[in-house]
Amino acid sequence: MPSIEGARVLVIGGAGFLGSHIVDQLTLEPVREIVVLDNFVRGTRTNLRQAVRDPRVRVVDGSITDLDCLREVIRGSDYVFHLAALWLYECVHQPRSALEVNVVGTYNVVETAQAAGVKRIVYSSSASVYGDALLTPMTEEHPFNNRTMYGATKIAGEQFLRAFYEGHRLPYVGLRYMNIYGPRMDYQGTYVSVIMKVLDRIDQGLPPVIFGDGSQAYDFVHVEDVARANVLAMGSDVADEFFNVGMGVKTTINELVELLLKITGSPLEPEYRPQEQMFVTHRVGSTEKAERVLGFRARIPLEEGLRSVVAWRREDQRQPIVERA
Ligand SMILES: NC(=O)c1ccc[n+]([C@@H]2O[C@H](COP(=O)([O-])OP(=O)(O)OC[C@H]3O[C@@H](n4cnc5c(N)ncnc54)[C@H](O)[C@@H]3O)[C@@H](O)[C@H]2O)c1
């Protein structure tokens, strides 16, 4: 990775689930300094426990909505990973906060980065920009069929980057993730993934609940693969491009639950309930462009990846509550 050698790298949202794995992978690179900016609304210091043992890692508690803080932190940075965002469900329940963080905050990052002479930004977008699949395979050319506030904020972020590239030649790459899973995924907050909900039920000896007929299909990709895609995108020469980041494998909720029951050795049978509000029911991305241009291909098969989640969750639950914060 010659281009990030000796660089000062800023990871915004770096105490979160994905961000902390990017920080871990950066510590394996010959960078000079790794600065994490996070306001800890969702991220934790525990996620960075391993990384902060590296003297090149520094953690700043601050928000992208605070321009003075952002200017101070971004100054001198060569490269910026921007992951800070509020999530799908937060966007539903607190749309104005989502606007302030995901839209205005992202604009702050882009404007400040340009002013500070940052060489490159890797932006965490989402496959949410596509909404439900209209065409398959779902390539990066797929229309913005999004119908959620979350997707709207991600589209806005993508467009700011494109506009700044056009106006100022600030190089960037946007990554549109499919469903990321892996160690450090949130399992205690209000907004937890289906994987954690199923594991919660299994732990309680209750049948996992499947809403609808379980045929909804998604593309689950392991967080370590996604972190690697970020590092590859930062080290590449390509700019002004968006890439799907997924396995390219379609997994139904029925298959996912079956795998989790198998891994945990549970004899339980799933319980079917009428479908509640569903945002997206079918989304599997084409991985061709990321492989061809970035040389990225996800490597961790779903069963192996889910085993890593189950093992990490058991280990994490053994820690006292204060240690988990
Ligand atoms: N996890 C997925 O499946 C998935 C899928 C598609 C896209 N994404 C996107 O990838 C990125 C990372 O996702 P994640 O799963 O690691 O989420 P996460 O919530 O764990 O990480 C986001 C981090 O940003 C921080 N943050 C939030 N608001 C902030 C602010 N105002 N200032 C500074 N920091 C702030 C949070 O504390 C958190 O540590 C996000 O942009 C998310 O929208 C994630």
The ligand as an ORCA input file, in Angstrom:
! r2SCAN-3c Opt
* xyz 0 1
  N     -23.455     -1.857      9.269
  C     -24.061     -1.940      8.083
  O     -24.650     -2.966      7.737
  C     -24.021     -0.769      7.131
  C     -24.616     -0.922      5.878
  C     -24.582      0.142      5.001
  C     -23.937      1.310      5.347
  N     -23.368      1.450      6.577
  C     -22.705      2.719      6.897
  O     -21.373      2.452      7.297
  C     -20.967      3.372      8.301
  C     -20.462      2.624      9.511
  O     -21.503      1.793      9.996
  P     -21.391      1.029     11.369
  O     -22.208     -0.185     11.246
  O     -19.971      0.909     11.773
  O     -22.158      2.056     12.327
  P     -21.794      2.591     13.784
  O     -22.984      3.313     14.271
  O     -21.225      1.497     14.619
  O     -20.618      3.623     13.470
  C     -20.828      4.996     13.249
  C     -19.948      5.754     14.224
  O     -20.165      7.157     14.028
  C     -20.233      7.778     15.296
  N     -20.985      9.017     15.144
  C     -22.323      9.177     14.970
  N     -22.625     10.475     14.909
  C     -21.457     11.157     14.995
  C     -21.117     12.531     14.983
  N     -22.066     13.472     14.894
  N     -19.819     12.881     15.080
  C     -18.843     11.930     15.225
  N     -19.116     10.615     15.251
  C     -20.407     10.228     15.145
  C     -20.907      6.755     16.200
  O     -20.638      6.967     17.578
  C     -20.299      5.471     15.689
  O     -19.118      5.148     16.389
  C     -22.159      4.276      8.563
  O     -22.016      5.437      7.785
  C     -23.334      3.457      8.063
  O     -24.395      4.291      7.660
  C     -23.387      0.428      7.475
*
